[in-house]
Amino acid sequence: MNAGISVAYVTQPKDRRAKPSKADLEAAERLRRIWDAVTTDRPSQEDMAEALQVNQSAISQYRNGKIPLNYRAVLGFAHRLRCRPEDIRSDLPEQQVSVRHTVTSVTALAAPKTGWPFKISRDRYDRLKPRDRAYIEKMLEQAISHCEGRLEERATKRAGKRQYRAAG
């Protein structure tokens, strides 16, 4: 006998994410075309995920239009794929000017393969007192060591995930 027992049916909660708009889907299509057109130094989804500081599945979802391309993502993709943000998302509103300025700044700050890699001129640096140059070099060394440590942590974490997947 089942007296006093009630059965409640539990439904799965609906996905709270909004469905991508037509503009979102068009932006994803443009992103895929631009990405596929890159023939030299094409980044992998894993490389792009690291550059945008998201997981690889988010990159796949951006490419397939599952999640809308936000401004940060548009900036990151544009910089890494060497195109203009509006080439990916043509419907950028008033923030477009800010996005364009930021990409220009990021491009200007990108370290060249040879030569002086900083935004400030070498002459300006050379005019500093030796004590001030030593201080800057020490701070730069600490910053680089910190970044290298973070990269190493990420690589170790990814390797652990790969081993876990291979074992399971």
C-alpha positions in Angstrom: 0.0 0.0 0.0 1.2 3.5 -0.9 -1.0 5.4 1.4 0.2 8.9 2.2 2.9 8.9 -0.5 2.7 11.5 -3.1 4.7 11.6 -6.3 6.1 14.9 -7.6 7.4 15.1 -11.1 10.5 17.3 -11.4 11.1 19.0 -14.7 14.5 20.1 -15.8 15.1 23.8 -15.5 15.1 25.6 -18.8 18.4 27.0 -20.1 18.6 30.5 -18.8 20.8 31.7 -21.6 19.0 33.7 -24.2 18.9 32.2 -27.7 21.4 33.8 -30.0 19.9 36.6 -32.2 20.3 36.7 -36.0 23.2 39.2 -35.6 24.9 36.8 -33.1 24.6 33.9 -35.6 25.9 36.1 -38.4 28.9 37.2 -36.3 29.7 33.6 -35.5 29.6 32.7 -39.2 32.0 35.6 -40.0 34.3 34.5 -37.2 34.4 31.0 -38.6 35.1 32.3 -42.1 37.9 34.6 -40.9 39.4 31.9 -38.7 39.3 29.4 -41.6 40.9 31.9 -44.0 44.0 32.3 -41.7 46.6 30.2 -43.4 49.8 31.0 -41.4 49.9 30.8 -37.6 46.3 29.8 -37.3 45.6 29.4 -33.6 44.1 26.2 -32.3 40.9 26.5 -30.2 43.1 25.7 -27.1 45.5 28.5 -28.0 42.7 30.9 -28.5 41.1 29.9 -25.2 44.3 30.6 -23.4 44.6 34.0 -25.1 41.0 34.9 -24.2 41.3 33.4 -20.7 38.3 31.1 -21.3 37.9 27.4 -21.7 38.1 25.6 -25.0 34.4 24.8 -25.1 33.6 28.6 -24.9 35.7 29.1 -28.1 33.7 26.3 -29.8 30.5 27.8 -28.6 31.5 31.3 -29.9 32.4 29.8 -33.3 29.2 27.9 -33.6 26.9 30.7 -32.4 25.8 28.9 -29.2 26.8 31.9 -27.1 26.9 35.5 -28.4 30.2 37.2 -29.0 30.6 39.8 -26.4 33.0 42.8 -26.8 35.9 41.2 -24.9 35.6 38.1 -27.1 35.4 40.2 -30.3 38.5 42.1 -29.3 40.5 39.0 -28.5 39.5 37.2 -31.7 40.2 40.3 -33.8 43.6 40.8 -32.3 44.6 37.1 -32.5 43.2 36.6 -36.1 44.7 40.0 -37.2 41.4 41.6 -38.4 39.3 44.5 -37.4 36.6 43.9 -34.7 33.9 45.1 -37.1 35.0 42.4 -39.5 33.6 39.9 -37.0 30.7 41.8 -35.5 29.5 44.6 -37.8 26.7 45.7 -35.4 29.0 47.1 -32.8 27.3 50.2 -31.4 28.9 53.2 -29.8 31.4 51.0 -28.0 32.9 50.3 -31.5 35.1 53.4 -31.2 36.4 52.2 -27.8 36.9 48.7 -29.2 38.8 50.0 -32.2 41.0 52.2 -30.0 41.7 49.3 -27.6 42.7 47.0 -30.5 45.0 49.7 -31.9 46.6 50.0 -28.4 47.0 46.3 -28.0 48.6 46.0 -31.4 50.9 48.9 -30.7 52.0 47.2 -27.4 52.6 43.8 -29.0 56.2 43.1 -28.7 58.1 42.8 -32.0 60.3 39.7 -32.6 63.4 41.9 -32.6 64.3 45.4 -31.4 62.9 47.4 -28.5 59.7 45.6 -27.3 58.2 48.5 -25.2 55.8 51.3 -25.9 58.2 53.9 -24.4 61.2 54.8 -26.5 64.7 53.3 -25.8 66.0 56.9 -25.6 63.6 57.8 -22.8 64.6 54.6 -20.9 68.4 55.3 -21.4 68.0 58.8 -19.9 66.9 57.3 -16.6 69.4 57.1 -13.7 71.1 53.7 -13.4 69.3 53.1 -10.1 65.9 53.7 -11.7 66.7 51.4 -14.6 67.8 48.7 -12.1 64.5 49.2 -10.3 62.5 48.9 -13.6 64.4 45.8 -14.7 63.8 44.2 -11.3 60.0 44.9 -11.5 59.9 43.6 -15.1 61.8 40.4 -14.1 59.2 39.8 -11.3 56.3 40.4 -13.7 57.7 38.1 -16.3 58.4 35.4 -13.7 54.9 35.7 -12.4 53.4 35.3 -15.9 55.7 32.4 -16.7 54.5 30.7 -13.5 50.9 31.2 -14.5 51.6 29.8 -17.9 53.3 26.8 -16.4 50.4 26.2 -14.0 47.9 26.2 -16.9 50.1 23.8 -18.9 50.4 21.5 -16.0 46.6 21.7 -15.4 45.9 20.9 -19.1 48.3 18.0 -19.1 46.6 16.6 -16.0 43.2 16.9 -17.7 44.6 15.1 -20.8 46.0 12.2 -18.6 42.7 12.0 -16.8 40.7 11.8 -20.0 43.1 9.2 -21.5 42.9 7.1 -18.3 39.1 7.3 -18.0 
